[in-house]
Amino acid sequence: MNQELLIKARERDVKARKAAEQLLELKSIELYNSMSKLAKANLELEASLAREKELGQLKSSFVAVASHQFRTPLAIIQSNSELLEMMNRMTVKQSDEKYSKVSKRITDAVSTMTDLIEDMLSLGKSTSGNVGYYPEDVHLIGFLEKLVKEFNLIQQDNRMIEFSSEGKVRLVYLDVKLLKHSLTNLINNAFKYSKGKENPKLDLIFRSKEVILIVKDYGIGIPVEEQSHLFEPFFRANNVTEIQGTGLGLNIAKEYVEINKGAISVSSILGEGSCFKISFQI
Ligand code: ADP
């Protein structure tokens, strides 16, 4: 009898040990899972901290470049208004031509500052995620014909942008306001950087799975070694120092194309012209 009790007690012991071992195994698996979750969360946290740091550095360098950009037109306004004052004090009357030269420098600097403020506001909106995205089915031909008309009405050198379309026409689902903003920047550049040359062109191409918009000009072109920087804020190529600009338009155009789920690219030959391409999957 005692022997039997002893065996049963042993069996109970073995069962209890096994149950305890299983529990331990389960607990260690749980522990392992929580530890790997913790390690993953830690990695994500480190990555997001690094991103925040990088963003912070980017913001401070942006502010530094932006304030530098404002200083140049302000210095021009300051020095030319001092010049005007000096000319007024002179006993010998200065020519009208001299006065209008000085006042033109002031007007140009004011317009540079206005463009800078407008561009920076647009960029600020998009980087802080405050640009609305309201896509709808758009009839691109009607929209582009209207846009081209608006541009052609305001050109002062009789040039115009020539519009053409090819492929099977379809409605395209996108935010038309954002597209207008992006295209306006590209078309303005096409006119600005091709003064005295052939008319710029706007082509709309429907392919089976994508729609492509091409803004092409026959102007000064972009040095090949600088093309990879074009979409960076404040970047201006070394062949445009004589032409007014902020270096922000393409950056904004790219931001807005990307919010619209599209892609933008450039190809250009120095002295022959440039070609900007926006594409959307359909
Ligand atoms: P900007 O106000 O200087 O025109 P953008 O951001 O629109 O600023 O363009 C950045 C730079 O890209 C320009 O300064 C110029 O060097 C170059 N660029 C853009 N579009 C053209 C073009 N159509 N032809 C030649 N250069 C261009």
Residues whose N, C-alpha, C, O or C-beta is under 5 A from the ligand:
A	BS01	ADP	N189 A190 Y193 G221 I222 L230 F235 R236 A237 V240 Q244 G245 T246 G247 L248 G249 L250 N251 S274
